[in-house]
C-alpha cells in the first residue's frame, strides 16, 4: 500500500492544531511542528513503524528551512508517495483578534518589540510572505468565520478524495460576512429573486423543497446556473491537466441561506458525475 502524507500548514492562529486533531481522529499518525530538514528521515521511519497514513504540521517556526519543503514534496511524489497539502488561512483582522483574545505571542514577534496591534499586523503580513509558496501548492481552507467543529468536518471530508483526482468544493456563503479567502472562483448571485422576501420561505433554506421549488421557477436563477456550469465545464479540464488537486467554487448571496445554497446543491449534482464533489454551506454548517 502506498504511503499517504497529509501536510498541514498555514497562518499562526488559523487552526492547525484543530486540523491535526481531526487527522488523528481519522486514523493518521500525527506530528506537530516537524522541522523540514527531518522530513525525509521521518517519512522513512513512519512508513516502517506506524503504517501508511501520516499527517505532519509545519509552520513559520521553521521559517529558514520552509523554502525546501515544496522541492521535498515533489521528490516524495516521484517516489510514489501520495501527498496532500492543506493550508489554513484567515483574514488579518481575524488573526489579530484571535491573538489579542488569547494573549498569545506570535511566533515571529520579537521579545524586545511591544506586541501592539500595528506590530502584530506587520508580523502577520510577513508570515504571509514566508508561506506564500506553500499556500500556492495547497488546498486552502478559510477559517475566518467557521467554528472548530466545522473545520474538523471540512478536513475529514477531504480525506476520502481519490488521490490524483481533482476534487471540486462548492461553497455557499453570505457576502455580509465576507468573501471566503480560500475560493478559486467567486460567483455573486445577489441580483437573483430572493426567497427572503417571501414570508412562507424566509425561515427556510435552499435545502428545503419549498425554497428549491420557488427558485427553480425563476428564469434568471436557471440562467445563472447554466452560465456557471458552462464556465466551469470549459476550464476544469485545463485545471485537471495542470495537476490541480482541489478547486473551490464559492457562490454568494446576501445572507447565505437561500439562493447560494440552492445553486451550490444544483451545481454539485451536475458535476458529481465526473468529478469528486464536496458541498459546504458556510452559514448553515455551524448551526
N, C-alpha and C positions, 0 to 999 in steps of 0.2 A: 504494500500500500504506500502511496506517495506521501511524503511529509507535507503537512499543511501548516503554514505560518501566517498568523494574522498580526500585522504590525499596527499598533495604536499610537498615534502621535497627535499633537495638537497644541493649542494655546494653553498656557497655565491658567487653571481655573475654569476650563471648559468641560470638565467631567471625565477625564481619562481614568480616574480610579473607579468611577461608576461603570464605565465601559469594560474595564478589565474584570470587574466582579461579574459582569454579565457573561463574559467569555468563560470565566471559571465555572459559573453555573451551567454552561453549555458543554462542559466536559473538557475544556482546554487546560493544559498545564501553563500557568501564567507566571511571568516575572516582570517586575516593575523597574523602570529606570536602568535598563541594561546599557552599559557603555558600548557604543557602536564597534569599538575595537574588538570586543569579545563576541560579536555576533557569529562569526564562522565557527569558533570553537564551541560556543553554546549550542548552536544548531546541531552540530555533530553529536554532542553529548546527550542532548534531549532526545534526539532520534533513537539513540541507543538505549536510553534508560526509561523514558517516560512516554513512549508511544509516538503517534503520528500527528497530534494536534497541539500546536504551541501558540500561545499569544504573548507578544512582547510589547511593553510600553516603553517608548523613548520620548524624551522631552528636551527642552532647551538647556537643561543642566549639563548636557553633553555637547554644548554649542560648538566647541572647537573641532569635534570629530563628526558632526552631523553631515557635512558635505559628502562623506564617503558612503553614507547609507544607500542612496539610490544606486550607486555602482554595485554595492554588495548585493542588493536585492536582485538586480539584473543577473549577477553571477549565479545566484541561487536558482533563479528561474531556468537558466540554461542547464542547470544540473537536474532539472525535473522537479524541483520543489515548487509547490503551489503557494504563491504569495498573494495575500490580500492586504491592502493598506487602507486604514480608516483614519481620517484626520478630523478631530473635533475642533470646531470653531465657534466663536461668539462675537458679538459686536464689542467694540472697545468700551462703550458705555456700560454694557453688561458686566464685562470683566472687572472694570473699575469698581462697580457696585459690589460685586462678589468679594473682592479683596478687602474692600472697606468694611463690609459686614462681618467677615471672618477675622479681620485684623491680621491676616497672614502677610508675610513679606514676599514680594515677587522674587523668583529665583535670580533675576538679573539685577535686582536692586543692590546698590552698594550700601554698606553699613554706615558710611560717612555722609550719605545723602538723605535728607528727610523724605519719607515716603508719602509726600503730599500728592494731591490729585494730578498736578501737572507732571511731576516726576514719574508717577505711576503710568500715566498715559504715554509718556515717552518710552519707557521700557517695554510696554506692550507693543508699541509700533516697531521697536527694534526687534522684538521677538517675532513679529510677523515677517520681517525681512529675513531673519535667520531660518525660518521654517518654510519659506516660500516654495522651495524646490520639492520638499516633501509633500506639501499641500497639493501641488500641481499633479502629482502622480497618485493621489489617493482619492478615495470616495469621501467626500466632505459631509459631515453632519453638523448642522447649525443648532447649537444648544441654547441659544439666547432666550427662547421663550418656552422651552419644554421642561417638564419635570424629570427627576432622576428615573422614575419608573418608565416614562416614555422613552428616555434614552436607552435604558436597558432593553426595552422591547425592540427598538429600532436596530440595535446592534445584533440582537439574537435573530431578527428577521433576515439579516444579511447573510448569515452563515450557511443556510441550506442552498444558496445560489450555486449553480453549476460552475465549477472552475473554468475559466477561459471563455465563458459565455456572457455577453453583455446583459446587464440587468437594468431594467427601466424602473425608476422610482417616480411614481406620480404622487404629488403632494398638493393638497388644498391648503389655503391659508387666508388670513384676513389682512388686507392692506393696512388697516388701522393699527395692527400690531407689528407691522414691519415686514419687509420682503425677506424671505429666508436667504441667508448668505451662502447656503450650500447649493442653490439652484443653478443648473446649467442653462435652462431656458425658463423664462417667466412670461406667462400669458395673463393679461388683465381682462377680466370679464365683467367689470363693474357696470358696463353700459347695457348689459342684458336685463330683461324684465326680472324684477326682484320679488320672490315669494314672501319676503319680509312684510311687504305691504298688503298681503292677503291675510286677514285676521285668522282664518282657519289654518293657515300654513306657518304662521310666524314662529310658533314654538316647536315646529318640526325641523328636520334637517334634510339634506339632499339624499340621505339614506332611506328616507321614508317614502312609501309609494305615492301618497298624495302630492308631495313636492315633485317627485320624479314625473308623475303624470302631467302636472302643470307645466313644467319646463319642457317636456317632450312636445307639447303642443305649440311652443313658441318657435316661429320660423328662424329668428335670429340665433337662438340657442343652438338649433341644429346646424346652421351655417358655421357658427363658431367652432363647434366640434369637428365639422368636416375640414375646415381650414387648418386647425391644429393637427389633425390626423394626416392631412396631405403634406404639411411641412415636415413632420417627424418621419413619415414614411420615406421621404426623399433623402433625409440626412442620416438616418440611423445606420444604414448600410455603410456609409462612409466612416462613421464613428466606430462601427464594429471593425472595419478593416484597419482602422488606426489603433486597434487593440485597447479600446476603452472598455473598462470593466463595468462602470456604472454611469448612467445618465439620469440626472434628476430634473424632472419637468414639474414646475410649480405653477399652479393655476390659482389666481387670487380674485376674491370679490371683497365686498366691504367688510362683512362680518365672518367670512369663512364658514358659514353654516349651510347655505343652500346651493347657490349656483356653482361655486367652485367644487363643492363636494360631489354634486351630480355629475359634472363634466369629468372629474377625476375617475369616477366609477365607470363612466361610459368609455373613456379612453383606455383605461386599464383592461376592460373587457375586449376591446378591439385588438389591442396589441399583445394580449396574452397568448394568442395562437402561435406567435412566432418567437417572442422574447420572454425571458423570465421577468415577471412584473410584480412590483410591490406597491401597495397603496398606503398612503399616510394622510391623515386628516388632522392637521396640527391643532386646530381649535376644538376638535372633538375627542382626540385620543386621550387628553388629560382629564376628561370628565370623570 
